[in-house]
Amino acid sequence: MLLSTNKNITLAYSNPKHHSLTASHFDANFWQENNAIVGTSTGRRTTWFVSHDTKPWVLRHYWRGGLMAKFSDDLYCFPGVHQTRPIAEFRLLEEMHQLGLPVPRPIAAKIERIALWYRGDILIELIEDSKDLHAVLSNSPLPQSLWHQLGKEIARFHNHGVFHADLNIKNILLSENKFYLIDFDRGELRKPKPSWQQANMARLRRSFDKEKGKLASLYFNDNNWQDLLSGYQSALK
């Protein structure tokens, strides 16, 4: 990770070739003015898909949730550069990418200091031709082999001590029969232990059940979960 600080702006880069990026590249208006927005994803907030030198990237701003959002929707208490949420996620993505785990490649991250506070953004590569697992299962079932494969992939992360703070059905992408995990905000590397690993899996199961409750036709059932667990347990060290 390469850091560059100018006044109240700190930028992190994954590669020297990205040094040409400036703070303006983290503003959706910049991409709109250059007709470079190729799509969006709308959840609680909008995530932008942009094109840079024909490469598709994802631009995501860090928004607050819960009670604190009533006081400020995007300002966080500054804990030091490396502990800020954009830089921490950026570093984790770099480490996972080096480990060969299926995650998006990080491009750059930005934090803006405002006295004792900061706000931030991150740019990552877009996983092309992918859909989140909720979108996939809304339209068609997965074969048993893919459920088993998904379990094995999650076990790979856990074997490396990767804790995903929000492991859920929408943070799993499928592209050409390959799974990817995304959105590692507040994620971290931990010593592998059954306690947090099992809690991670329980969170994922709750996510499936929650979405099934909203959409009865979602292609998910207990047998699918058992197939996922079978793959997970077969690969967990």
Accessible surface in RSA format (square Angstrom, percent):
REM  Atomic radii and reference values for relative SASA: ProtOr
REM  Chains: A
REM  Algorithm: Lee & Richards
REM  Probe-radius: 1.40
REM  Slices: 20
REM RES _ NUM      All-atoms   Total-Side   Main-Chain    Non-polar    All polar
REM                ABS   REL    ABS   REL    ABS   REL    ABS   REL    ABS   REL
RES MET A   1    75.28  39.0  15.99  10.6  59.29 141.2  16.35  13.9  58.93  78.1
RES LEU A   2    70.45  39.2  68.19  48.8   2.26   5.7  70.45  49.5   0.00   0.0
RES LEU A   3    76.02  42.3  40.29  28.8  35.73  89.8  40.83  28.7  35.19  94.7
RES SER A   4    49.09  41.5  41.65  55.6   7.44  17.1  17.36  37.0  31.73  44.5
RES THR A   5    93.42  66.4  58.99  59.8  34.43  82.1  44.61  59.9  48.81  73.8
RES ASN A   6   105.78  72.9 100.19  96.8   5.59  13.5  28.14  67.7  77.64  75.0
RES LYS A   7   194.55  94.9 150.52  92.4  44.03 104.8 110.96  99.9  83.59  89.0
RES ASN A   8    65.43  45.1  59.44  57.4   5.99  14.4  26.92  64.8  38.51  37.2
RES ILE A   9    32.47  18.5  31.65  23.6   0.82   2.0  31.65  22.8   0.82   2.2
RES THR A  10     6.51   4.6   6.22   6.3   0.30   0.7   0.52   0.7   5.99   9.1
RES LEU A  11    14.99   8.3  14.99  10.7   0.00   0.0  14.99  10.5   0.00   0.0
RES ALA A  12     0.00   0.0   0.00   0.0   0.00   0.0   0.00   0.0   0.00   0.0
RES TYR A  13     7.51   3.5   7.51   4.3   0.00   0.0   1.11   0.8   6.40   7.9
RES SER A  14    35.64  30.1   9.98  13.3  25.66  59.1   8.12  17.3  27.51  38.5
RES ASN A  15    57.40  39.6  57.01  55.1   0.39   0.9   3.89   9.4  53.51  51.7
RES PRO A  16    90.75  66.1  82.38  75.1   8.37  30.4  82.49  68.1   8.26  51.4
RES LYS A  17   152.21  74.3 121.35  74.5  30.85  73.5  76.81  69.1  75.40  80.3
RES HIS A  18    14.76   8.1  14.03   9.8   0.73   1.9   9.55   9.8   5.21   6.1
RES HIS A  19    99.91  54.6  82.48  57.3  17.43  44.6  57.23  59.0  42.68  49.7
RES SER A  20    83.46  70.5  59.61  79.6  23.85  54.9  56.60 120.5  26.86  37.6
RES LEU A  21     2.50   1.4   0.67   0.5   1.83   4.6   0.67   0.5   1.83   4.9
RES THR A  22    67.38  47.9  66.15  67.1   1.23   2.9  62.46  83.9   4.92   7.4
RES ALA A  23    36.09  33.2  30.32  46.8   5.77  13.1  30.46  42.9   5.63  14.9
RES SER A  24    51.69  43.7  42.01  56.1   9.68  22.3  41.78  89.0   9.91  13.9
RES HIS A  25    24.03  13.1  24.03  16.7   0.00   0.0  12.80  13.2  11.23  13.1
RES PHE A  26     8.80   4.4   0.18   0.1   8.61  22.4   0.45   0.3   8.35  23.9
RES ASP A  27    67.64  47.4  61.76  61.5   5.87  13.9  20.39  48.0  47.25  47.1
RES ALA A  28    18.17  16.7  13.97  21.6   4.20   9.6  13.97  19.7   4.20  11.1
RES ASN A  29    83.75  57.8  83.40  80.6   0.35   0.9  14.01  33.7  69.75  67.4
RES PHE A  30    55.70  27.9  52.39  32.5   3.31   8.6  54.63  33.1   1.07   3.1
RES TRP A  31     5.53   2.2   5.53   2.7   0.00   0.0   5.53   3.0   0.00   0.0
RES GLN A  32    88.52  49.5  73.34  53.6  15.18  36.1  26.58  56.6  61.93  47.0
RES GLU A  33   140.83  80.9 105.47  79.8  35.36  84.2  48.75  94.3  92.08  75.2
RES ASN A  34    85.22  58.8  62.25  60.2  22.97  55.3  17.95  43.2  67.27  65.0
RES ASN A  35   143.09  98.7 108.65 105.0  34.45  82.9  34.04  81.9 109.06 105.4
RES ALA A  36    13.96  12.8  10.58  16.3   3.39   7.7  13.96  19.7   0.00   0.0
RES ILE A  37    47.72  27.2  21.89  16.3  25.83  62.3  21.89  15.8  25.83  70.1
RES VAL A  38    92.54  60.9  53.46  48.4  39.08  94.2  62.10  54.0  30.45  82.6
RES GLY A  39    25.03  30.9   0.00   N/A  25.03  30.9  24.10  66.1   0.93   2.1
RES THR A  40    67.26  47.8  40.92  41.5  26.35  62.8  15.99  21.5  51.27  77.5
RES SER A  41    53.69  45.4  47.53  63.4   6.16  14.2  16.69  35.5  36.99  51.8
RES THR A  42   105.95  75.4  75.45  76.5  30.50  72.7  44.72  60.1  61.24  92.6
RES GLY A  43    65.90  81.3   0.00   N/A  65.90  81.3  39.39 108.1  26.51  59.4
RES ARG A  44   181.57  76.2 140.64  71.7  40.93  97.5  81.12 110.9 100.44  60.9
RES ARG A  45    99.85  41.9  85.18  43.4  14.67  34.9  27.92  38.2  71.93  43.6
RES THR A  46    48.74  34.7  36.81  37.3  11.93  28.4  11.57  15.5  37.17  56.2
RES THR A  47    24.37  17.3  24.37  24.7   0.00   0.0   7.80  10.5  16.56  25.0
RES TRP A  48    63.78  25.6  63.78  30.9   0.00   0.0  50.54  26.9  13.24  21.5
RES PHE A  49    46.98  23.5  46.98  29.1   0.00   0.0  46.98  28.5   0.00   0.0
RES VAL A  50     0.02   0.0   0.02   0.0   0.00   0.0   0.02   0.0   0.00   0.0
RES SER A  51    37.34  31.6  29.77  39.7   7.57  17.4  13.78  29.3  23.56  33.0
RES HIS A  52    40.72  22.3  38.49  26.8   2.23   5.7  24.99  25.8  15.72  18.3
RES ASP A  53   117.32  82.2  90.31  89.9  27.01  63.9  35.86  84.4  81.46  81.2
RES THR A  54   125.56  89.3  95.94  97.3  29.63  70.6  82.65 111.0  42.91  64.9
RES LYS A  55   124.58  60.8 124.58  76.4   0.00   0.0  66.91  60.2  57.67  61.4
RES PRO A  56    25.49  18.6  23.66  21.6   1.82   6.6  24.12  19.9   1.36   8.5
RES TRP A  57     7.46   3.0   7.46   3.6   0.00   0.0   5.26   2.8   2.20   3.6
RES VAL A  58    15.00   9.9  15.00  13.6   0.00   0.0  15.00  13.0   0.00   0.0
RES LEU A  59     5.07   2.8   4.85   3.5   0.22   0.6   4.85   3.4   0.22   0.6
RES ARG A  60    39.30  16.5  39.22  20.0   0.08   0.2  26.80  36.6  12.49   7.6
RES HIS A  61    38.57  21.1  31.23  21.7   7.34  18.8  26.27  27.1  12.30  14.3
RES TYR A  62     5.66   2.6   2.67   1.5   2.99   7.8   5.66   4.3   0.00   0.0
RES TRP A  63    69.17  27.8  57.96  28.1  11.20  26.3  55.62  29.7  13.55  22.0
RES ARG A  64    44.78  18.8  38.75  19.8   6.03  14.3   2.63   3.6  42.15  25.5
RES GLY A  65    32.36  39.9   0.00   N/A  32.36  39.9  12.80  35.1  19.56  43.8
RES GLY A  66    65.61  80.9   0.00   N/A  65.61  80.9  43.72 120.0  21.89  49.0
RES LEU A  67   131.13  73.0 124.15  88.8   6.98  17.5 124.39  87.4   6.74  18.1
RES MET A  68    87.20  45.2  86.63  57.3   0.57   1.4  60.50  51.4  26.71  35.4
RES ALA A  69    33.28  30.6  20.43  31.5  12.85  29.2  20.74  29.2  12.54  33.2
RES LYS A  70   166.57  81.3 126.65  77.7  39.92  95.0  89.52  80.6  77.05  82.1
RES PHE A  71   163.30  81.7 127.57  79.0  35.73  93.0 132.36  80.2  30.94  88.6
RES SER A  72    31.32  26.5  22.98  30.7   8.34  19.2  27.74  59.1   3.57   5.0
RES ASP A  73    56.93  39.9  53.72  53.5   3.21   7.6  11.62  27.3  45.32  45.2
RES ASP A  74    13.96   9.8  13.96  13.9   0.00   0.0   0.15   0.3  13.82  13.8
RES LEU A  75    38.58  21.5  38.01  27.2   0.57   1.4  38.01  26.7   0.57   1.5
RES TYR A  76    11.46   5.3  11.46   6.5   0.00   0.0  10.90   8.2   0.56   0.7
RES CYS A  77    84.94  64.3  75.37  84.1   9.58  22.5  26.66  67.6  58.28  62.8
RES PHE A  78    44.73  22.4  26.08  16.2  18.65  48.5  26.08  15.8  18.65  53.4
RES PRO A  79    72.52  52.9  37.45  34.1  35.07 127.5  50.85  42.0  21.67 134.7
RES GLY A  80    22.38  27.6   0.00   N/A  22.38  27.6  21.07  57.8   1.31   2.9
RES VAL A  81    42.71  28.1  37.42  33.9   5.29  12.7  37.42  32.5   5.29  14.3
RES HIS A  82    74.07  40.5  70.17  48.8   3.90  10.0  48.12  49.6  25.95  30.2
RES GLN A  83   114.36  63.9  95.75  70.0  18.61  44.3  47.63 101.4  66.73  50.6
RES THR A  84     0.00   0.0   0.00   0.0   0.00   0.0   0.00   0.0   0.00   0.0
RES ARG A  85    60.18  25.3  57.83  29.5   2.34   5.6  23.12  31.6  37.06  22.5
RES PRO A  86     0.04   0.0   0.04   0.0   0.00   0.0   0.04   0.0   0.00   0.0
RES ILE A  87     0.00   0.0   0.00   0.0   0.00   0.0   0.00   0.0   0.00   0.0
RES ALA A  88    38.38  35.3  31.55  48.7   6.83  15.5  34.12  48.1   4.26  11.3
RES GLU A  89     3.56   2.0   1.59   1.2   1.97   4.7   1.49   2.9   2.07   1.7
RES PHE A  90     0.00   0.0   0.00   0.0   0.00   0.0   0.00   0.0   0.00   0.0
RES ARG A  91    93.99  39.5  93.26  47.5   0.73   1.7  11.13  15.2  82.86  50.2
RES LEU A  92     6.84   3.8   6.36   4.6   0.48   1.2   6.50   4.6   0.34   0.9
RES LEU A  93     2.67   1.5   2.67   1.9   0.00   0.0   2.67   1.9   0.00   0.0
RES GLU A  94    23.68  13.6  21.76  16.5   1.92   4.6   9.43  18.2  14.24  11.6
RES GLU A  95    74.10  42.5  72.43  54.8   1.67   4.0  27.90  54.0  46.19  37.7
RES MET A  96     0.00   0.0   0.00   0.0   0.00   0.0   0.00   0.0   0.00   0.0
RES HIS A  97    57.34  31.3  47.13  32.8  10.22  26.1  21.62  22.3  35.72  41.6
RES GLN A  98   151.15  84.5 112.35  82.1  38.80  92.4  48.70 103.7 102.45  77.7
RES LEU A  99    78.51  43.7  56.63  40.5  21.88  55.0  60.99  42.8  17.52  47.1
RES GLY A 100    48.99  60.4   0.00   N/A  48.99  60.4  33.19  91.1  15.80  35.4
RES LEU A 101     6.45   3.6   0.00   0.0   6.45  16.2   0.05   0.0   6.40  17.2
RES PRO A 102     7.29   5.3   2.09   1.9   5.21  18.9   7.29   6.0   0.00   0.0
RES VAL A 103     6.64   4.4   0.00   0.0   6.64  16.0   0.00   0.0   6.64  18.0
RES PRO A 104     2.79   2.0   2.53   2.3   0.26   1.0   2.79   2.3   0.00   0.0
RES ARG A 105   111.13  46.7 108.73  55.4   2.40   5.7  20.00  27.3  91.13  55.2
RES PRO A 106     2.31   1.7   2.31   2.1   0.00   0.0   2.31   1.9   0.00   0.0
RES ILE A 107     2.96   1.7   2.96   2.2   0.00   0.0   2.96   2.1   0.00   0.0
RES ALA A 108     0.07   0.1   0.07   0.1   0.00   0.0   0.07   0.1   0.00   0.0
RES ALA A 109     0.00   0.0   0.00   0.0   0.00   0.0   0.00   0.0   0.00   0.0
RES LYS A 110    22.04  10.8  22.04  13.5   0.00   0.0   0.00   0.0  22.04  23.5
RES ILE A 111     0.23   0.1   0.23   0.2   0.00   0.0   0.23   0.2   0.00   0.0
RES GLU A 112    40.45  23.2  40.45  30.6   0.00   0.0   0.83   1.6  39.63  32.4
RES ARG A 113    84.86  35.6  81.11  41.3   3.75   8.9  20.38  27.8  64.48  39.1
RES ILE A 114    62.70  35.7  58.49  43.6   4.21  10.1  62.70  45.1   0.00   0.0
RES ALA A 115    81.83  75.2  48.55  74.9  33.27  75.7  68.33  96.2  13.50  35.8
RES LEU A 116   134.88  75.1 133.59  95.6   1.29   3.2 134.25  94.3   0.63   1.7
RES TRP A 117   104.61  42.0 104.61  50.6   0.00   0.0  81.54  43.5  23.08  37.4
RES TYR A 118     3.99   1.9   3.99   2.3   0.00   0.0   0.51   0.4   3.48   4.3
RES ARG A 119    65.13  27.3  65.13  33.2   0.00   0.0  15.02  20.5  50.11  30.4
RES GLY A 120     0.00   0.0   0.00   N/A   0.00   0.0   0.00   0.0   0.00   0.0
RES ASP A 121     6.39   4.5   6.39   6.4   0.00   0.0   0.00   0.0   6.39   6.4
RES ILE A 122     0.33   0.2   0.33   0.2   0.00   0.0   0.33   0.2   0.00   0.0
RES LEU A 123     0.00   0.0   0.00   0.0   0.00   0.0   0.00   0.0   0.00   0.0
RES ILE A 124    12.16   6.9  12.16   9.1   0.00   0.0  12.16   8.8   0.00   0.0
RES GLU A 125    59.42  34.1  58.73  44.4   0.69   1.6   8.86  17.1  50.55  41.3
RES LEU A 126    47.42  26.4  37.83  27.1   9.59  24.1  38.02  26.7   9.40  25.3
RES ILE A 127    25.14  14.3  20.01  14.9   5.13  12.4  22.07  15.9   3.07   8.3
RES GLU A 128   105.46  60.5  95.02  71.9  10.44  24.9  21.72  42.0  83.74  68.4
RES ASP A 129   125.17  87.7  87.76  87.3  37.41  88.5  33.10  77.9  92.08  91.8
RES SER A 130    31.30  26.4   5.94   7.9  25.36  58.4   0.08   0.2  31.22  43.7
RES LYS A 131   123.24  60.1 117.37  72.0   5.87  14.0  75.37  67.8  47.87  51.0
RES ASP A 132    41.22  28.9  37.07  36.9   4.16   9.8   3.18   7.5  38.05  37.9
RES LEU A 133     0.05   0.0   0.05   0.0   0.00   0.0   0.05   0.0   0.00   0.0
RES HIS A 134    38.02  20.8  38.02  26.4   0.00   0.0  25.16  25.9  12.86  15.0
RES ALA A 135    35.21  32.4  30.76  47.5   4.45  10.1  35.20  49.6   0.01   0.0
RES VAL A 136    20.63  13.6  16.80  15.2   3.83   9.2  20.20  17.6   0.43   1.2
RES LEU A 137     0.00   0.0   0.00   0.0   0.00   0.0   0.00   0.0   0.00   0.0
RES SER A 138    36.89  31.2  18.66  24.9  18.23  42.0  17.39  37.0  19.50  27.3
RES ASN A 139   108.74  75.0  83.20  80.4  25.55  61.5  27.86  67.0  80.89  78.2
RES SER A 140    51.18  43.2  50.85  67.9   0.33   0.8  30.35  64.6  20.82  29.2
RES PRO A 141    84.90  61.9  72.41  66.0  12.49  45.4  72.51  59.9  12.39  77.0
RES LEU A 142    15.00   8.4   4.85   3.5  10.15  25.5   5.43   3.8   9.56  25.7
RES PRO A 143    74.12  54.0  61.40  56.0  12.72  46.2  73.47  60.7   0.65   4.0
RES GLN A 144   124.13  69.4 114.17  83.4   9.96  23.7  34.33  73.1  89.80  68.1
RES SER A 145    78.40  66.2  64.41  86.0  13.99  32.2  55.03 117.2  23.37  32.7
RES LEU A 146    15.15   8.4  15.15  10.8   0.00   0.0  15.15  10.6   0.00   0.0
RES TRP A 147     1.13   0.5   1.13   0.5   0.00   0.0   0.32   0.2   0.81   1.3
RES HIS A 148    60.68  33.2  60.68  42.2   0.00   0.0  38.64  39.8  22.04  25.7
RES GLN A 149    54.53  30.5  53.06  38.8   1.46   3.5  22.98  48.9  31.55  23.9
RES LEU A 150     0.23   0.1   0.23   0.2   0.00   0.0   0.23   0.2   0.00   0.0
RES GLY A 151     0.00   0.0   0.00   N/A   0.00   0.0   0.00   0.0   0.00   0.0
RES LYS A 152    92.65  45.2  92.65  56.8   0.00   0.0  37.24  33.5  55.41  59.0
RES GLU A 153    25.40  14.6  25.33  19.2   0.07   0.2   4.48   8.7  20.92  17.1
RES ILE A 154     1.22   0.7   1.10   0.8   0.12   0.3   1.22   0.9   0.00   0.0
RES ALA A 155     0.00   0.0   0.00   0.0   0.00   0.0   0.00   0.0   0.00   0.0
RES ARG A 156    85.34  35.8  83.95  42.8   1.39   3.3  38.51  52.6  46.83  28.4
RES PHE A 157     3.08   1.5   3.08   1.9   0.00   0.0   3.08   1.9   0.00   0.0
RES HIS A 158     2.36   1.3   2.36   1.6   0.00   0.0   1.20   1.2   1.17   1.4
RES ASN A 159    37.21  25.7  14.99  14.5  22.22  53.5  10.84  26.1  26.37  25.5
RES HIS A 160    81.58  44.6  60.61  42.1  20.97  53.7  36.29  37.4  45.30  52.7
RES GLY A 161     0.17   0.2   0.00   N/A   0.17   0.2   0.17   0.5   0.00   0.0
RES VAL A 162     1.68   1.1   0.62   0.6   1.06   2.6   0.62   0.5   1.06   2.9
RES PHE A 163    36.38  18.2  36.38  22.5   0.00   0.0  36.38  22.1   0.00   0.0
RES HIS A 164     3.77   2.1   3.72   2.6   0.06   0.1   3.72   3.8   0.06   0.1
RES ALA A 165    10.12   9.3   3.16   4.9   6.96  15.8   3.20   4.5   6.92  18.3
RES ASP A 166    42.95  30.1  42.62  42.4   0.34   0.8   6.96  16.4  36.00  35.9
RES LEU A 167     1.30   0.7   1.30   0.9   0.00   0.0   1.30   0.9   0.00   0.0
RES ASN A 168    27.30  18.8  27.30  26.4   0.00   0.0  11.76  28.3  15.55  15.0
RES ILE A 169     1.27   0.7   1.27   0.9   0.00   0.0   1.27   0.9   0.00   0.0
RES LYS A 170    99.30  48.4  93.18  57.2   6.13  14.6  46.63  42.0  52.67  56.1
RES ASN A 171    12.95   8.9  12.95  12.5   0.00   0.0   0.00   0.0  12.95  12.5
RES ILE A 172     0.00   0.0   0.00   0.0   0.00   0.0   0.00   0.0   0.00   0.0
RES LEU A 173    20.68  11.5  20.68  14.8   0.00   0.0  20.68  14.5   0.00   0.0
RES LEU A 174    21.45  11.9  16.18  11.6   5.26  13.2  16.18  11.4   5.26  14.2
RES SER A 175    11.89  10.0   9.08  12.1   2.81   6.5   1.20   2.5  10.70  15.0
RES GLU A 176   153.16  87.9 115.05  87.0  38.11  90.7  52.93 102.4 100.22  81.8
RES ASN A 177    99.53  68.6  90.77  87.7   8.75  21.1  15.51  37.3  84.02  81.2
RES LYS A 178    93.80  45.8  93.80  57.6   0.00   0.0  46.50  41.9  47.30  50.4
RES PHE A 179     1.96   1.0   1.63   1.0   0.32   0.8   1.96   1.2   0.00   0.0
RES TYR A 180    37.46  17.5  36.91  21.0   0.55   1.4  10.01   7.5  27.45  33.8
RES LEU A 181     6.84   3.8   6.84   4.9   0.00   0.0   6.84   4.8   0.00   0.0
RES ILE A 182    37.35  21.3  37.22  27.7   0.13   0.3  37.35  26.9   0.00   0.0
RES ASP A 183    46.43  32.5  40.67  40.5   5.76  13.6   6.96  16.4  39.47  39.4
RES PHE A 184     0.33   0.2   0.08   0.1   0.25   0.6   0.10   0.1   0.23   0.6
RES ASP A 185    24.33  17.0  21.43  21.3   2.91   6.9   6.52  15.3  17.81  17.8
RES ARG A 186   138.19  58.0 110.28  56.2  27.91  66.5  54.18  74.1  84.00  50.9
RES GLY A 187    12.76  15.7   0.00   N/A  12.76  15.7   0.00   0.0  12.76  28.6
RES GLU A 188    75.60  43.4  71.73  54.3   3.88   9.2  23.91  46.3  51.69  42.2
RES LEU A 189    74.23  41.3  46.53  33.3  27.70  69.6  46.82  32.9  27.41  73.8
RES ARG A 190    87.74  36.8  71.73  36.6  16.01  38.1  31.28  42.7  56.46  34.2
RES LYS A 191   156.79  76.5 140.68  86.3  16.11  38.4  91.04  81.9  65.75  70.0
RES PRO A 192    65.46  47.7  49.82  45.4  15.63  56.8  50.24  41.5  15.21  94.5
RES LYS A 193   104.86  51.2 104.35  64.0   0.51   1.2  47.69  42.9  57.17  60.9
RES PRO A 194    88.84  64.7  87.52  79.8   1.31   4.8  88.84  73.3   0.00   0.0
RES SER A 195    81.01  68.5  62.36  83.2  18.65  43.0  57.63 122.7  23.38  32.8
RES TRP A 196    20.98   8.4  17.76   8.6   3.22   7.6  20.98  11.2   0.00   0.0
RES GLN A 197    10.20   5.7  10.20   7.5   0.00   0.0   1.13   2.4   9.07   6.9
RES GLN A 198   121.59  68.0 115.39  84.3   6.20  14.8  44.08  93.8  77.51  58.8
RES ALA A 199    59.68  54.9  47.92  74.0  11.76  26.8  55.34  77.9   4.34  11.5
RES ASN A 200     4.29   3.0   2.66   2.6   1.63   3.9   1.38   3.3   2.91   2.8
RES MET A 201    10.78   5.6  10.72   7.1   0.06   0.1  10.78   9.2   0.00   0.0
RES ALA A 202    44.21  40.6  35.89  55.4   8.32  18.9  43.14  60.7   1.07   2.8
RES ARG A 203    91.78  38.5  90.62  46.2   1.17   2.8  16.31  22.3  75.47  45.7
RES LEU A 204     0.00   0.0   0.00   0.0   0.00   0.0   0.00   0.0   0.00   0.0
RES ARG A 205    58.28  24.5  58.28  29.7   0.00   0.0  24.40  33.4  33.88  20.5
RES ARG A 206   141.24  59.3 137.11  69.9   4.14   9.8  72.44  99.0  68.80  41.7
RES SER A 207    13.62  11.5   8.00  10.7   5.62  13.0  10.88  23.2   2.74   3.8
RES PHE A 208     0.00   0.0   0.00   0.0   0.00   0.0   0.00   0.0   0.00   0.0
RES ASP A 209    66.77  46.8  56.71  56.4  10.06  23.8  28.48  67.0  38.29  38.2
RES LYS A 210   128.78  62.8 114.67  70.4  14.11  33.6  69.71  62.7  59.08  62.9
RES GLU A 211    14.18   8.1  14.18  10.7   0.00   0.0   0.00   0.0  14.18  11.6
RES LYS A 212    69.70  34.0  66.78  41.0   2.92   6.9  48.01  43.2  21.69  23.1
RES GLY A 213    69.42  85.6   0.00   N/A  69.42  85.6  37.47 102.8  31.95  71.6
RES LYS A 214   138.10  67.4  99.03  60.8  39.07  93.0  75.86  68.3  62.24  66.3
RES LEU A 215    63.03  35.1  62.08  44.4   0.95   2.4  63.03  44.3   0.00   0.0
RES ALA A 216    85.65  78.8  69.29 106.9  16.36  37.2  70.30  99.0  15.34  40.6
RES SER A 217    73.87  62.4  56.53  75.5  17.34  39.9  56.07 119.4  17.80  24.9
RES LEU A 218     1.54   0.9   0.00   0.0   1.54   3.9   0.00   0.0   1.54   4.1
RES TYR A 219    96.72  45.2  89.28  50.8   7.44  19.4  51.81  38.9  44.92  55.4
RES PHE A 220     7.97   4.0   3.55   2.2   4.41  11.5   3.64   2.2   4.33  12.4
RES ASN A 221    79.08  54.5  72.41  70.0   6.67  16.1  35.11  84.5  43.96  42.5
RES ASP A 222    88.28  61.8  84.86  84.5   3.42   8.1  30.44  71.6  57.85  57.7
RES ASN A 223   109.38  75.4 107.36 103.8   2.02   4.9  19.70  47.4  89.68  86.7
RES ASN A 224    23.64  16.3  23.64  22.8   0.00   0.0   0.00   0.0  23.64  22.8
RES TRP A 225    16.43   6.6  16.43   8.0   0.00   0.0   6.22   3.3  10.21  16.6
RES GLN A 226   102.89  57.5  98.95  72.3   3.94   9.4  39.90  84.9  62.99  47.8
RES ASP A 227    26.91  18.9  26.20  26.1   0.72   1.7   1.20   2.8  25.71  25.6
RES LEU A 228     0.00   0.0   0.00   0.0   0.00   0.0   0.00   0.0   0.00   0.0
RES LEU A 229    36.21  20.2  36.21  25.9   0.00   0.0  36.21  25.4   0.00   0.0
RES SER A 230    55.69  47.1  47.23  63.0   8.46  19.5  24.92  53.1  30.77  43.1
RES GLY A 231     0.00   0.0   0.00   N/A   0.00   0.0   0.00   0.0   0.00   0.0
RES TYR A 232    12.80   6.0  12.80   7.3   0.00   0.0  11.78   8.9   1.03   1.3
RES GLN A 233   119.43  66.8 101.04  73.8  18.40  43.8  34.57  73.6  84.87  64.4
RES SER A 234    78.10  66.0  33.16  44.3  44.94 103.5  43.88  93.4  34.22  47.9
RES ALA A 235    24.95  22.9  11.11  17.2  13.84  31.5  19.25  27.1   5.70  15.1
RES LEU A 236    59.57  33.2  37.55  26.9  22.02  55.4  37.55  26.4  22.02  59.3
RES LYS A 237   209.56 102.2 145.39  89.2  64.17 152.8 124.72 112.3  84.84  90.4
END  Absolute sums over single chains surface
CHAIN  1 A    12323.4      10075.7       2247.7       6387.8       5935.6
END  Absolute sums over all chains
TOTAL         12323.4      10075.7       2247.7       6387.8       5935.6
